[in-house]
Amino acid sequence: MQVLGLSLVVGIATWHGAPVAESLWSTISKTPEESAAIEQSAYYAGCDDARAASVAPIYRGQPGYREGMDGDLDGIACEPYR
C-alpha cells in the first residue's frame, strides 16, 4: 500500500512539473530573439483575456507571455489562484 501511495505522489509531482520543465527547455534552447518573437506572436490585454482564451497559465517562451502578467516573475504568467 505504501508503494502505491508513493507512486501516486511521484506521478502527481511529475504531471505538475512537466509543463514547467518543457517551458524551461523551450526557453534555453532558443535565442533571446526567437523567444521574444514567439512571446510577441500573441497578445492578451490581461490574465482574464488569457483565461477566456483557455491559454492560461502562460509560460515564458510561449505566445502571449509577458512579464507584466507574471506577478512574481517566476516565468509563469496568469497562474491559477490557490
HELIX and SHEET records of a PDB file:
HELIX    1   1 GLN A    2  ILE A   28  1                                  27    
HELIX    2   2 PRO A   32  GLU A   39  1                                   8    
HELIX    3   3 CYS A   47  ALA A   52  1                                   6    
HELIX    4   4 GLU A   67  MET A   69  5                                   3    
SHEET    1   A 2 ILE A  58  TYR A  59  0                                        
SHEET    2   A 2 ILE A  76  ALA A  77 -1                                        
END                                                                             
